[in-house]
Each structure stands twice: as structure tokens, then as C-alpha cells.
């Protein structure tokens, strides 16, 4: 079980790492040889997940973090000698028809999905050397949809934020990119009624949801040193559904 990070191995941070895409990403980066600080708001769930990864011999440590609270993020990052990779995977989703959507729900979605991406990314960039990589998690939902206008707005904002950060950080040789997953089989999507989940799957070109591991593979690609010349891009990982067309 790691108790500290050494200076010779790449160090990655992953927010939203207690479950779903964040957890799969933490495991994938650790299997790729990185030391990983797994960060999440849910302390109990996070520690269980990290203990499972440590039992596999992976160099992963846990930090309870509220990504919307800068002091909480700073407390977690303080233990690190530096940051090479930051993956901003924390986010929320809930369903609401446009005419029923409240300002409170809209603000909360923006706070977690946008501010909760901005703060960890900004603080990571301040601790990165040339060659650092930041990967945000947007969504195919940024292209539009029904019954989740607040989510669409938040994920479109993440794409815009990613491009703006990439432009400002390119003189520092820090790459910033986004992965935009389509419908993915996670605890969040599984919280929907079974019949709704199955109906969503039927709308996918492949007839099924992506797995968190498939999304993590794309995140790991953008997090690798070999891809540091790619910046400001959004990679849609959705089986081709974002292409549109009558066949989909």
C-alpha cells in the first residue's frame, strides 16, 4: 500500500474516482505505471474502491475532496511533489423537463460540472511542468437533448473551458483535451428504471452502452506523454452516435 509518491514516476490525479468512469480511469492509469491520487466527495465509497485497487498491487491513494471547494482541492494536492496528469471526471446528472427545471437545479449542475472542473484543472496547471496533461470529461450530451437542458449547458461549457485552457496553457507546453462519452453503463445511469436504461441502450448504434473501461482507454490515451502534442480537442467516444444520420 503506497503511503507517499516518489519523484521518479508520473503522478496523476483523478476526480470523481470512487466509481464509474473515474474509478476505471484511476485503475487504467495505475496499470499504465502512474501513481494515482484518487479524489472523490464520497469518502466511504472512495476508500473501498481504492482499497480494492491497492489489493491488486496498484499505486493508488485516496483523498476526500469537494471539487467545488478550492480549499478542499488544495488540501489534497498539498501532499504531491508535482502533478503530471489531471483528469477531471467528477460530475453529476439528473433529469428534468425544461419547463419544470428550477434555477437551483441549474446552478447546482453548473457548479459541480463546470466549477468542479475549473478548480482542479487550474490548481493542477499551477503545479505542472512542460509536458503536463489535463483531461476533462464533457459528454455527447453537449450536442443537445431533451429533459436535461442544465446538463447539456454544463457539458457544452466544459468543452469551451477546455479549449480556452488549452490556448492559455500552450505556451507552458501543457496539453488540455476533453473526452465526450456517449451513453455509458455506470452507477449513475443504472440509477434509472430498468426499462428506461434498456430504452436508452436501444438508441445506441451498437445497441448497448459503453463500459467505463472503454471510456477510460480514451482518457488514458490523452493522458499519455506520447500525445502531448494534441491539445484543445474533444474526443467523442460514443460508438458513432454523434455522427447523426437516419440510421441512428
N, C-alpha and C positions, 0 to 999 in steps of 0.2 A: 504494500500500500504506500503510494508516494506521500511524503509529508512536506516536500518542497520541490521547486522547479530548478533544474540545473541550467547553466548558461549555454550549453553546447547543443541543445535540442530545441527545435522550433516550438514555440508556445502559442497555443490557440485558445481563444475564449469563445464560448457558445452560450448565448442567452436562450431561454425557453428550453433548457436541456433536460428537463425532468421526464419528458415523454414526446411521442410523435416525431416530427422531423428533427427537432432539436436534439433529442436523445440519439436518434440514428446518426446524426451528424457528429456528435461528440464521439460516438463509438468508431465511426469511419475514420475521423481524423486521428484518433489514437491508434487505430490499426495501421494507419499510414506512417506512424512513427512520431507523431507530435505529442507533446504534453498538453493536456486539455484541462482548462478550468471550466467546469460545467456550472452554469448560473441559472437560477430559477427562483420564482416567488414562492413556490410551494416547497417548503423545506423538507417535510416528511417524504413526499414523493421523490424529490431530488436525491436525498440521501439513499433511499432504497435503490434507485436507478444507478447511482454512482457506485454503490457497494457491489452491485451485480457486475458492473464493468470492471471494477478492481479485481473481482474474483476471477475474471478472465485474464488477469495479468496486464491490464491496460493502465497507462499512466494518466489517470483522471482524478481530479479533486473537485469537491463541491463547494459552492458559495451561494448562500441565500441572498438573493438580490431583487430589489424592486427597480426595474429598468426605467421607471418614470421618476425615480428619486436619485438625483446626482450623488448625494452623499452616500447612498447605499452602493451605487456603482463604484465610487471611488474607494470605499472600504474594501471591496472585493479585489479591485485591481492593485491595491497597495502592496499586496504580497508578491506581485510578479516583478521579476527583474526587467522585463520588457514584454511587448506583445508583438507577435509576428502576424497573427491572423485573428480577426474578429468576425464572428458570424452572428448576425442579429436575427435570431429565429423566434424571439418572443412575440406573441401576438394573440389577439382574441377575435372571436367571430360570434355574432348572434343574428337571428333572423327577425326582420321587422318590415312590414309593408310601408311604403313611403309615407302614406297619409297617416299612419299610426306611429311613425318614428318620432321619438322625443329628442329634444335638444340635449338632455342629459346623456342619453344613449349615444348620440352622435359625438358629443365631446369626449366621452369615455373611449370610444373606438379610436378617435384621432389621438388621444393622449397615449394609449398603450401602443398602437401600431405605428405611429409616426414619431412622437416624442420619445417613446421607448426604443426606437431605432436610432434616433439622432443622438441621444446622450451617450450610449455605449460606443457608438461609432466615433463620435467626436473625442471622447476620452481615450479610446484606443489609438486614434490617429496621433494624438499628442505623445504617445509612448512608442511609436513605431519608427523604425529606421527605414531607409530606402529599400524597397522590395516588399514592404508590408502589404497585406491584402485585407480588404473589408468586403464581406459578402452580406448583403441584405436579403430579406425574404419578402418579396412582393406577392403577386398572385395573378393568375389568369383573370380573376375577378376584376382586376383593374380595367379590363376592357369593357366592363358593364355587366349588368344583370338585374334581376328583379328580386325584390324583398330583402335587399341588403345594400341600399344606397350608401350608408355610412361606411360599410366595409369597402365598397368599390372606391369611394373617395379616399379612404385611408391608404389603400394599396397603390392607387394612382399617385398619391403623394410620395410614397416610398420610392417609386420609380423616378420621380422628379428629383427627390432628395439625393438619390444615388448618382444621377447624372451631375448634379451641382457639386456634390462632394468630389466626384472624380475629376471635374475640371479644376477645382481649387487645390486638390492634393497631387495632381500630376507633376508639378514642379518638384515635389518631395519624393517622387517615384513611389507613391502609394497608390495601388490599384483599388478601385471601388466598383463592384458589379452587383447585380441582383439576379436571384433565381426566382422565377414566377411559376410556382407549381399549379397544376390543374387540380381536379378533384383527387384527393389523397386519403387513403384509409388511415385515419388517426383517431385517437380517443375523442377529439373534438367533433369530427364528422360522424363517428359512431354514436354520439350522444343523440343524434336524430332518430326518430322512429325507424324501425327496420324497413318498413315499406318505402319510406322516403329515401333512405340510403340506397336501396335497390333501384329505385326510380332514377336517382342521380347516376348510378353506375351505368344504367342502360343508355344514358345520353352520351357516354364516352365512346370515342371511336373504337376502342378495344373492347368495350362492354364491361370494363372493370376499372376500379380506382387504381391509381398508382400506389406503390408501397412507400413508406418513409425512407427505406433503404435506396430506392430508385432516385428520390429527390436528393438524398444525402450524397449520392455518387456525383451528381452535377455540382453540388456545393463544394465537394472535395476537389473537383476539377478546377474551379475558380479560386480555390484556396491554395493550390499548389504553387510552388515557386516558378515552375515552368510556364505558368500562364500570367505572369506579372505584366506582360505587355498588353494584355486585354484589360480595358478599363472603360467605365461608363456604359456598360452593356447590360441588357436584361435578357436572360436566357429563359424562354418559355419551355417548361418541362411538363407537357400535358397530352402527350400522345398524338399531337396534331390538331386538337380540337380548336385551338386559337386560329387555325387557318380558315375556319368557316367553311362555307360551301353547303350545298343542298344535301350532300351525303352525310353530313354530321348533325 
